[in-house]
Amino acid sequence: MTALSFILEIDYNIRKYTLGANYHIAEGDVYLMDSTTDVRKEIQAACEKYDNLYARLVQPINEMLIEINASISEETAKKIIHNLEAFDKGEKYIADCHFDESQNFMSDGIRSLQQGDLSNGALQIFGAGLNFASYASKAAGHKNVHIHEQMNEAFHLIINELK
């Protein structure tokens, strides 16, 4: 262990102890993965604002995740809110929203697992899979997509990043 990584680990543990379990380290930088606080409430507000099919899919899941204090990155939350708005305006097809979110949740899940946050990492990978399955079932009937190739890419990403 290098001196820098030792100092970062001490800093991480101090911040985690004082700020709670949702504190994480990413590539040497410390950042806070928000949980039920502001970003999930922003998603909830967006679901109420854009009362459409997509919002009705997102809202109950978001509420369940609030109840268990599941973490979410600000980037993923912003993507969800953007997708809710874009779907409402007719600018984005629901399957494309699912695909975007599957990619974001996969990145979040890999990051959480790498940082040792197993419960949130597992939830995020599960969310990535659910979103990808929703995307695959909707997109395959409406446009020419290569689901197996995309799945293979995702499998390789997970294996390679978590070795």
QUIJORA-V789576 format. One record per helix or strand. SS is the DSSP state (H for helix, E for strand). FROM is the first residue (numbers start at 1). TO is the last residue. If there is no record, write none. Layout:
ss = <SS | SS>
from = <FROM | FROM>
to = <TO | TO>
//
This chain:
ss = <H | E | E | H | H | H | H | H | H>
from = <3 | 23 | 29 | 38 | 53 | 74 | 94 | 118 | 147>
to = <19 | 26 | 32 | 49 | 67 | 88 | 114 | 139 | 161>
//
